[in-house]
């Protein structure tokens, strides 16, 4: 399961603008996936933390919901770091010179 999540993580497009990881973590902690979706301006960044929080709340209960909130903060922080890194160092196009 973790391998699938890590494989998908690299394929998620970066956010269109640089973001602040600490602010993303605070927004994720206070507002959850709804706040992250607005901050990153992405439906995917809304759906992932909300789905995790809902699944944990159904499976574990109230403690699972609060765990989902903490995971939303971690998700926001990591998403912002990874997106900023990809914006700073975009993959260069392969050199297509004739031999």
C-alpha positions in Angstrom: 0.0 0.0 0.0 2.8 2.4 0.9 4.6 1.6 -2.4 1.4 2.6 -4.3 1.1 5.9 -2.4 4.8 6.7 -3.0 4.5 5.9 -6.7 1.5 8.2 -7.1 3.2 11.0 -5.1 5.8 11.6 -7.8 3.2 11.9 -10.5 1.1 14.6 -8.8 1.6 17.9 -10.7 3.3 20.6 -8.7 1.3 23.6 -7.4 1.4 26.5 -9.9 3.2 28.9 -7.5 5.7 28.5 -4.7 4.0 27.9 -1.3 5.1 28.1 2.3 5.4 24.6 3.9 4.9 25.9 7.4 1.7 27.8 6.4 0.5 24.8 4.6 1.0 22.6 7.7 -0.9 25.2 9.9 -3.7 25.4 7.4 -3.9 21.6 7.2 -4.0 21.4 11.0 -6.7 24.0 11.4 -8.9 23.6 8.3 -7.9 20.1 7.1 -8.4 19.2 3.5 -10.8 22.0 2.8 -8.2 24.6 3.7 -5.4 22.8 1.8 -7.6 22.6 -1.3 -8.2 26.3 -1.2 -4.5 27.1 -0.4 -3.1 24.9 -3.2 -6.0 25.6 -5.5 -6.4 22.0 -6.3 -9.3 19.5 -6.0 -6.8 16.7 -5.4 -5.3 18.4 -2.4 -8.8 18.7 -1.1 -9.8 15.1 -1.7 -6.8 13.3 -0.3 -6.7 14.7 3.2 -10.6 14.6 3.5 -10.7 11.0 2.4 -7.9 10.0 4.8 -9.7 11.8 7.7 -13.1 10.2 6.8 -11.6 6.7 6.5 -9.8 7.0 9.9 -12.9 8.5 11.5 -15.1 5.6 10.3 -12.5 2.9 11.2 -11.2 4.2 14.5 -13.7 6.9 15.6 -12.9 10.3 17.1 -9.3 9.5 17.7 -9.0 8.6 14.0 -10.5 11.9 13.0 -7.9 13.8 15.0 -5.2 11.6 13.5 -6.6 12.6 10.1 -6.3 16.2 11.0 -2.6 15.7 12.0 -2.0 13.8 8.7 -3.6 16.7 6.8 -1.0 19.0 8.4 1.8 16.6 7.5 0.4 16.2 3.9 0.3 19.9 3.5 3.9 20.4 4.6 5.2 17.5 2.5 3.2 18.6 -0.6 4.4 22.1 -0.3 8.1 21.0 0.0 7.9 18.6 -2.9 6.1 21.1 -5.1 8.5 23.9 -4.4 11.4 21.5 -5.1 9.9 20.6 -8.5 9.2 24.2 -9.3 12.8 25.2 -8.5 14.4 22.3 -10.4 12.1 21.4 -13.4 13.2 18.3 -15.3 15.1 19.4 -18.3 13.9 18.3 -21.7 16.1 15.6 -23.3 18.7 16.8 -25.8 17.3 16.0 -29.2 20.3 16.8 -31.4 20.9 14.8 -34.5 23.9 12.4 -34.3 
